[in-house]
């Protein structure tokens, strides 16, 4: 990240994403206190609107992330 060269990364970017996402999903399961089922294709939890609230937050203007990036 310091050099901004992808060749300097220790792993492929998708591997790094998957390993960090696994930690985040584990934290969300701990916060809700129950087992969660995540649909990676939809990017949401299956039949769990309460857990889906943890996937994003309400941002303050002007630091808003658009719906479609």
Phi and psi in degrees as a GROMACS rama.xvg file:
@    title "Ramachandran Plot"
@    xaxis  label "Phi"
@    yaxis  label "Psi"
@TYPE xy
-69.0746  -35.4753  UNK-2
-90.8039  -13.6109  UNK-3
62.8404  20.7848  UNK-4
-104.738  123.025  UNK-5
-66.402  -21.0706  UNK-6
-68.1221  -21.801  UNK-7
-85.522  -3.169  UNK-8
-71.1615  148.746  UNK-9
-76.8887  -23.5655  UNK-10
-147.548  167.24  UNK-11
-64.2766  147.823  UNK-12
-61.4451  -34.4296  UNK-13
-69.1332  -34.0036  UNK-14
-66.2666  -41.1707  UNK-15
-65.5195  -39.4236  UNK-16
-63.7054  -45.3619  UNK-17
-64.9923  -38.9574  UNK-18
-69.6561  -37.7489  UNK-19
-74.7611  -35.1742  UNK-20
-63.7205  -36.9121  UNK-21
-61.4532  -40.5322  UNK-22
-65.8899  -42.1674  UNK-23
-64.0276  -41.9037  UNK-24
-65.7101  -36.9397  UNK-25
-63.629  -40.4179  UNK-26
-63.9816  -39.2664  UNK-27
-66.8887  -37.4272  UNK-28
-64.1713  -39.9275  UNK-29
-64.44  -42.5936  UNK-30
-65.5018  -39.8722  UNK-31
-79.5544  -21.8227  UNK-32
79.6182  20.261  UNK-33
-149.721  168.467  UNK-34
-74.6881  135.147  UNK-35
-118.251  148.041  UNK-36
-114.793  119.111  UNK-37
-106.173  133.139  UNK-38
-99.051  104.721  UNK-39
-68.2846  -24.3852  UNK-40
-74.6459  -37.0722  UNK-41
-88.0748  -21.5989  UNK-42
73.7589  26.5158  UNK-43
-139.289  164.497  UNK-44
-82.6699  146.908  UNK-45
-79.4011  121.221  UNK-46
51.8757  42.5641  UNK-47
-145.998  84.567  UNK-48
-66.7585  -31.8723  UNK-49
-63.1988  -44.6596  UNK-50
-69.663  -32.1176  UNK-51
-65.4163  -23.1085  UNK-52
-64.9887  -25.6695  UNK-53
-77.4321  -10.9725  UNK-54
-77.0663  -16.2798  UNK-55
-149.206  179.267  UNK-56
-141.699  171.208  UNK-57
-88.0293  118.026  UNK-58
-91.351  153.756  UNK-59
-91.456  136.935  UNK-60
-64.6586  138.524  UNK-61
-96.2113  12.0384  UNK-62
-90.7837  63.1378  UNK-63
-107.059  132.042  UNK-64
-89.4475  123.782  UNK-65
-66.2107  155.901  UNK-66
-61.6211  -39.4005  UNK-67
-113.926  113.871  UNK-68
